Amino acid sequence: MRLNRLGRTDIDVSAICLGTMTWGQQNSEQEAHAQLDYAKSQGVTFVDAAEMYPVPARPDTQGRTEQYIGSWMQARRNRREVFLATKVCGSHRIGIGGHLRGGSRLSKEQIHAAIDASLQRLRTDYIDLYQVHWPDRPTNCFGRLGFDQPIDADSVPIEETLAALNELVAAGKVRFVGVSNETPWGAMEYLRIASDKKLARIHSIQNPYNLLNRSFEVGLAEISLREDVPLLAYSPLAFGALSGKYLDDRRPDGARLTMFPQFARYTGEAGVRATHSYVEIARRHGLDPAQMAIAYAVSRPFTASVIIGATTMEQLRSNIAAVELTLDDQVLAEIETVHSACSNPCP
């Protein structure tokens, strides 16, 4: 398994990270443990969770994902062998997290409450990477376009959020901190405040990145490279769309978009056209479309790790094996041709 340095830490993380958001909804505890066992056997040491998982977020399932990871680490007695990441919810005002703590926010009090609850579910006394899941301030994330957000005086200031995260580091509950679903302005603000106030520095940005959504390259990629804050790429398969399994209006039994059609970010008309083109490139070169998509994300110079998720062991084996695939110049050129003709159809 290829390893990459995480920001300015002294830690190398596996280039494939095991995502977990289906555990407790589409996957049972036994299935989650089987996935963890297999991933670890293949050199995957990086596991990513969140307090709100599984997805779709619901009050009756919230926290199950962390519980499953905790029971696995306890049963295997391998906590020190896992680089464990989880997240604290951002503001509930985007329509997620309203059932958490009376409405999730990134205040000092809520961050301290959130970490203690996560530590209890995970059955550990520390988190390796603790991330802000999405901003507290009104801004574009989760595919929203057209910036018309107000400058909201009621938002929890980034300085308060970062100061609280710094307290967790000082207390030994967290080793490193990062952000997710963040913008160029937000990333630089975290870095500026850390420098000015001598607070914990962010070491990663977990944002969507895939062949249908390379918007990270506009602004954030330069920050990643110049400031040593690498990308943790989520949705590398665009909710499975880049495997090609949803093309021609197919909806396989048990597939994520079959079960949850509200997740339509990657299945609009432009996205489907681009997906056809990318799948054709893969098949023309004898490649698995899903592995090609993952290998592309892994190969980017600003990427530290690509977060893969799977509901079956067959998917998991294929996704992890993609790290061994090197795309040749012809494949890369054809990918860029499609991207130039249809750039970021699903941001």
N, C-alpha and C positions, 0 to 999 in steps of 0.2 A: 504494500500500500504506500502510495506516494504521501509524503509529509510536507507541510508548509508552515512557515513561521506565522504565528498569530500576532500581528502588529509589532509593537515594540516590547512584547513580553519575551521571556526565554523559553516559550512553549511552542513545540511543533504539533500541529493537529493533522489528523488524517484528511486527505483531500476529498474524501466522501464522509459526510456527516449523516447519521441516521435520524431522520425526522420522525415525529411521533404523533402527529395530530389526529390520526385515525384511531388511536388506541383508546378504548372505552366507548367507542361508537361503532366503527366498522370492524375493529379487531378486539378480541377477548384478551384477558390477562395472559392466558396460556399462549396465545398467538404472539403477543407482544414479547414475551420471554423467549420464544423460539426465534423471533427476528433478532433480538439482542444477542442471543447466543451465536447465531450465524454471522451477523455483522462483525462481532468481536473476533470470530475465528478467521475472518478475512482481513483483519488488520484495522477495522474501523474502531477507533477509540473515542470518537466525538459523537455525543448524543445531545439532541436539541429538543427542548420541551417548552411549555408555557403554562402559567397558572390557569389560563382560560381553556386549555385543551381538555377534551377533544373538540373538534370542529365538525358540525356547527355547534357554536357555544350555547349551552343550555344550563340552567341552574341545577338540574338533577344529575348531570354528568360532569360538571365542572370539577377539575382536580383529579379525575380518574387516571389520566395519562401519567401524571407525576406519581400517583400511587403505584401504578404498575411498574414503573422504573425503580421505585424504592423497594418494592418487594423482590424484584430481580436482583438488585445489588445486595440486599440483605441475604437472600438465599445463596448467591454465588460468592459472597464475601470478597467482592472485587472493587469496592468503591475507589481505591487508589489507582486502579487500572483504567478508569473512565474519566474522560474530560467532559464534564456535565454542564450543560447550558440550560437555563430556563429564562423566563421573561415575566415582568410585571406589566399589567395592562396599562394602556394610556387612558385618555379621557373617554368616559362612557358616552359623550355627546355625539360620537360618530355612529352610535347605534349598537355598540358592542360593550359589554362589561357593566351594564346597568344593574345586574344582579350581584355584583361584587362590592362588598363594603358600603352598600347604599348608593353605589354609583362610583365606578373606578376613576381615580385621579392619580396624578404623579406627585402628590404632596409628601412631605416628610413622614407624616403619620401613616399614610396608606402604604408607602414603600416599606416601612418597618413592619407593618402588619402583614404585608404580602410575602416578604421573605421568610418570616417565621412560619407562616402557613405552608409555604413551599418546602421548607426544610423538614417540617413534620411529615408531609406526604412522601417526600423523597427519602426519608429515614437517614438523613445525613446531617452533619453539622456545618457544611460549607458547600457553596456553589462555585464552580470554576469560572463560569462566565455568566454574569447577570445582566440581562438586556432590558431596555425600555422597548416594549412591544410596538407602540406607536406614540406619536407626540400627544401632549396634553393640549397644545395650542391648536386652533383651527388651521389646517393646512391640507394640501392634497396628499392622499395616500389611498391604497387599495384601488388604484385605477381611476381616481377622479381626475377629470381634465378641466381646463379653464379656471384660472386662479381668480376667484372672487371672494376669498375668505376675509373676514373682518380681522382687524388687529384687536384681539379680545383681551381687555384688561383683566378679565376674570381667570385667565389661564394661569396655571401654576408656572412660575418662571423656571426656565431651564436651570438657573443657578440653584434654586431650592432643590430641584430633582437631583442635580449632580452632587450637591452637598450631602444629601441623604444617602446616595450611593457611596460616597466617600466614607461616610460613617460605617456603612456595612463592611467596606474593605478594612477600615481601621479595627473593627470588631472581630475580624477574622471569619465573618459569615460569607464573604465573597472575595474571590481572588482578583478577578478582572471584571471590567464593565464594558458594555457595548450598547449600540442603538439598533433600532429596526424600523423599517418603513419611514426612513428619515430623508430629508431634503438636503441639498448642498448647504443652504443657509444654516439649517439645524446642526448638521455635522460640524461645520466650522464654528458655530457658537459653542457647542460642547468643548471643542478643542481650545477656543479662546478663553473660556471661563476656567477650564482646567489649568491653563498656563497662568492666567492672571491671579487666580485665587489659590493656586497650589493644591488643586483637588485631583481626584482620580481621573486619569486620561482614558478616553474610549479607545478600544483596541480592535473594534470590528463594526461593520455596518451590515445588518441582515436585511436585504431588500430583494424583491423579485428580480430574477434575471433568467431569460430564456430567449430562444430564437424569435419569439413573437413579441418580446418586450425587452429590448436592450436600452431602455431609457436611462439605466444606470450609467451608461457611457457618456451621457451628456451632463457634465458637471461633477458627478460623484466619483467617476473613475479616476479623474485627475487628482482629486482629494485623496483617494485611496492610495495612489502611488506616491504622491509627494509627501503625504502626512503619515504614511505607514498605518493606515486604517483599512485593512482589506475587506473585501466583500465576502459575506457568507450568503451564497446564492440560494434563495428558496424558489420553489415552483420551477425547477429546471425543465420539467416536462409540461408546463402550462396546464396543471391539473390533469395530466394524462393526455391532453389533446395532441401533443407532438409525437405520441406513439402511433397516431393514425387510427386508433380504434374507434373514434367518433365520426370519422369521415363518412360521407354519403348518408348522413342522418342516422347512423347506427348508434344504438344505446345498449351496450352489452349488459346483461343481468349482473347486478351487484357492483357495477362500476360507479365511481364517485358522482359523475355528472348525471347518471341515470337515477341515482338515489336522491341527489340534491341539485335539481336543475336550476336553482337560484344562483349557483356559481357559474355565471355565464360570461365571465370576463374574457375567456379565450375562445369562445365559440361564435362570435359575430361573423358577419359575412366576410370582412377583410381578413380576419384571423383564419377562417376556414380556407380561403384562397391561398394564403401564405403557407398554411400547414400542408396543403396538397403539394405545393412546390418543394417544401423541405422533405416530405416523405418520399417524393419522387427522386430527389437527389440521393437519399440513403439507399433506396432500392436499386437505383442505377449503378451504385458502387458496391452492391452486395453487403450493405450495412443494415443493422437494425435501427429503425428511425429513432427509437427512444435512446439507444446507446449513443447514437450520433449527437443527439441534442445534449445529453449529459456531458459527453466528451468535449463538446464545444465550450460549455460553461467552465469545465475544469481547466481548460487550456488557456483561459484569459489571464493575463499577467497580474491583474488586480484581485483575483479570486484566491482566497485561502482555502475555502471548502465549499462543496456543493451539497446542499441538503436534499437527500432523496427520501421519498416515502413510498411505502408499498402496503398493499392489503393482502398480498399472497406471497408465499416464499418464492414462487417462480419469478414474480416481478422483482423481488428483492435481490435474488441472485443475478439477474440480468442487469439491474441498475448498478450494483456494486462492481460488476465486471467491466462496466463502461470506463472505469478509471484506467484500465489497461489499453484502451483504444487511442491511437494517435491518428488524427485526421490528416490526410495528405494535402498537399498544396492545391490540387485540383478540386477536392471536396470543399476546402475552405474558400476557394475562389467562387465556386458555384453558390455557396451560402451567401457570400457577400453580394453576388449579383441579385439574388432574391431580396436581400435586405435593402439594397439600393432602390429596387423597384417598389418595395412595400415595407417601408421602415416603421418599426414599432406599431404594428396594427392593433396590438392589445396592450397598451401601456397601463 
